[in-house]
Amino acid sequence: MGTVKKDILIGFLVAILATFGGVFLYLEYFSKFSFQDTLIMIEERNLYGKVLSLAAIPNLFVFFIFIKKKQDARAKGVLLATIAIALLTLILKFF
């Protein structure tokens, strides 16, 4: 695997982890309800897309950190992951 492809993959994986971290932070610290109650409410009200789009906000910070460190390939991976999350959010909105 080439070094550029490896860096893109690393950026993609970091963005996915940042998104999961964003979901956890939202559910644990910003919701008024318990973690499990919030998960139940998300499922009952079909709010997956909204929560996912809020959870992708940390990707912005990761993207700029990679840009500042001149790691453009990793920033490209973050951008690809963010686009994938946006497409998933769009799909969830209509189903």
C-alpha positions in Angstrom: 0.0 0.0 0.0 1.4 3.4 -1.0 2.2 6.0 1.6 -0.5 8.4 0.2 -3.2 5.7 0.3 -2.1 4.7 3.8 -2.4 8.3 5.0 -5.8 8.7 3.3 -6.9 5.6 5.2 -5.5 6.9 8.4 -7.4 10.1 8.0 -10.6 8.3 7.1 -10.3 6.1 10.2 -9.5 9.0 12.5 -12.6 10.9 11.2 -14.8 7.9 11.8 -13.4 7.6 15.4 -13.9 11.3 15.9 -17.5 10.9 14.7 -18.1 8.1 17.2 -16.5 10.2 19.8 -18.9 13.0 18.9 -21.9 10.7 19.2 -20.7 9.6 22.6 -20.1 13.1 23.8 -23.5 14.2 22.6 -25.3 11.3 24.2 -23.3 11.4 27.5 -22.9 15.1 28.2 -25.2 17.2 26.1 -28.4 15.2 26.4 -30.7 15.9 29.4 -31.5 12.3 29.7 -29.5 9.2 30.5 -27.4 7.5 27.8 -29.8 4.6 27.4 -32.9 6.8 27.4 -31.4 9.1 24.8 -30.6 6.0 22.6 -34.2 4.9 22.9 -35.5 8.4 22.0 -33.3 8.5 19.0 -34.6 5.2 17.8 -38.3 6.0 18.5 -38.2 9.4 16.8 -35.9 8.3 14.0 -33.3 11.0 14.8 -30.2 9.0 13.5 -29.4 11.5 10.8 -29.6 14.6 13.0 -27.4 13.0 15.7 -25.0 11.8 13.1 -24.6 15.2 11.5 -24.0 16.8 14.9 -21.5 14.1 15.8 -19.5 14.8 12.6 -18.5 18.3 13.9 -15.3 17.0 15.5 -14.1 16.1 12.0 -13.8 19.8 11.4 -11.2 20.1 14.1 -9.4 16.9 13.0 -9.3 18.3 9.4 -7.7 21.6 10.4 -5.2 19.8 12.6 -4.0 17.7 9.6 -3.9 20.8 7.4 -1.9 22.7 9.9 0.6 19.9 10.2 0.8 19.8 6.4 -0.6 16.2 6.3 -2.8 16.8 3.2 -3.4 13.1 2.4 -4.8 12.5 5.9 -6.9 15.7 5.6 -8.2 14.2 2.3 -9.2 11.0 4.2 -11.1 13.1 6.8 -12.9 14.9 4.0 -13.8 11.6 2.4 -15.2 10.3 5.7 -17.2 13.4 6.2 -18.7 13.2 2.7 -19.6 9.5 3.5 -21.2 10.6 6.7 -23.1 13.3 4.9 -24.4 10.8 2.4 -25.4 8.4 5.2 -27.3 11.3 6.9 -29.1 12.0 3.6 -30.1 8.4 3.2 -31.3 8.1 6.8 -33.4 11.3 6.4 -35.5 9.7 3.7 -35.9 6.2 5.3 
